[in-house]
Amino acid sequence: MIPLELAAPLMFAGLVVVMLLGYPVAFSLGALGLGFAFIAVESGFFPPQFMNSLPLRVFGIVSNDLLLAIPFFTFMGAILERCGLAEDLLEGTGQLFGPVPGGLAFAVIIVGAILGAITGTVAASVIAMGMISLPIMMRYGYDMRLATGVIAASGTITQVIPPSLVLVVLADQLGRSVGDMYKGAIGPSIMQTLLFLAFIACVAIVRPKLMPAIPKDARLPLGWKVVSKVLMGMIPSVILIFLVLGTIFMGVATPTEAGAMGAVGAMAIAAVHRRLTWPLIWQGMESTMRITAMVIFILIGASIFTLVFQGVDGGKWLEHLLSGMPGGAVGFLIFVNLFVFFLAFFLDFFEIAFILVPLLAPIAAKLGIDLVWFGVLLCVNMQTSFMHPPFGFALFYLRGIAPKEVRSSDIYLGAIPWVLLQIAMVAILIFWPGLVTSWLDAEEKIDIDKVRIEMPAAPDPFDEPSPPVVPPAGETSK
């Protein structure tokens, strides 16, 4: 038996311990929630009937139409990863920037941003860029840490650029539309890409030997041939971006429908490149099934934990803890971002979004924080979960496809400058919220003092009704 005021802190501490121990998050969350539910019922914190809402919550998860966008975007990314589009884009863009120091690095960031706008998955971008560009960078004498860092960073941009899967999940957890989340992410994604390009430009000016230009014998003369190489990759990309993002922004399609069109478009591009084979489709479906199952199980486990946590007044405990922090809303944001950055060392973005966001969103709303901006801010912060040890998935993907001569220490040390740039992006968003909100549709402001409700006058019950009009004899009414 424990007192009610200690139930929520103990439950939250148990969550942190379970995560640090490394047990599968989905099942740990469910077990922790059910275990504390038994303690809560025995302690009289809430009646057993309180848990009757759990089946309804689980059914609400598996019947959520919005979450159907996840398998569509995942399948689209898995197909585009192997369809040849990235090769066309990188070859043409690399030739375009090849004559200047750091030209290949510029090309990798730009192509990574374009792939992010049509795949929505980090794995697809990192693997595709690593397999294509890393051998070329090694051949031309790029510094190994710089080369691996550029490739990993180019993939993490995908997390912020629509149609990011993270934005879909955050929209669902925050109760905001996916379209608003996508619009809000446009400014930060552009700024993030420009920050990365500016860093490459600075290194190219200060230390050009770390990223030499492409040798003259490997360059094509600038002209129609180079432009045609760029257009070969760019035109299909623009068409696919319009199918996915354009239809959402215009209100023609829902995110799920846009994802379905994107999946069909990815298969069409693979067919044009003569790579649409049954093994390719099977690999795409297998990857999609694995990721979707993981997401759903994490969401179910998080829903169990959240239900019990709210039952023991965990929401009130967190609100009292965080809303009373010094600095008001800014202090709350700084603490939350530091906490998310710490959790990103141990959890991936799906787990953070499903566990933490439902607990923080009500507090942010009470502090007057725009939830779309708050979601985009967390999305930018959670980029770091792909880039730092011990569970930086972008680094794992790169390690899996990098040649044996590339040392793991170079991959991890090469990620440090890019993590710092991502943290700088978080600070920029905190002190410049207009970078997100200016892209959103302006809400119509209504002055309540000027609202007038006019009702038709009610008939007086004491008035005598008028006698009916009787036509003269011999006439009929028409």
Secondary structure, DSSP 4 states (H G I P E B T S, - for coil): ---HHHHHHHHHHHHHHHHHHT--HHHHHHHHHHHHHHHHHHHTSS-GGGGGHHHHHHHHHHT-GGGGHHHHHHHHHHHHTTSSHHHHHHHHHHHHHTTSTTHHHHHHHHHHHHHHHHH--HHHHHHHHHHHHHHHHHHTT--HHHHHHHHHHHHHGGGTSSS-HHHHHHHHHHT--HHHHHHHHHHHHHHHHHHHHHHHHHHHHH-GGGSPPPPGGGPPPSSHHHHHHHHHHHHHHHHHHIIIIIHHHTTSS-HHHHHHHHHHHHHHHHHHTT---HHHHHHHHHHHHHHHHHHHHHHHHHHHHHHHHHHTTHHHHHHHHHHTSTTHHHHHHHHHHHHHHHHTTTS-HHHHHHHTHHHHHHHHHHTT--HHHHHHHHHHHHGGGGTSSSS-HHHHHHHHHS-TTS-HHHHHHHTHHHHHHHHHHHHHHHH-THHHHTTSPPPPP--GGG-----PPPPPTTSPPPPPP-PPTT----
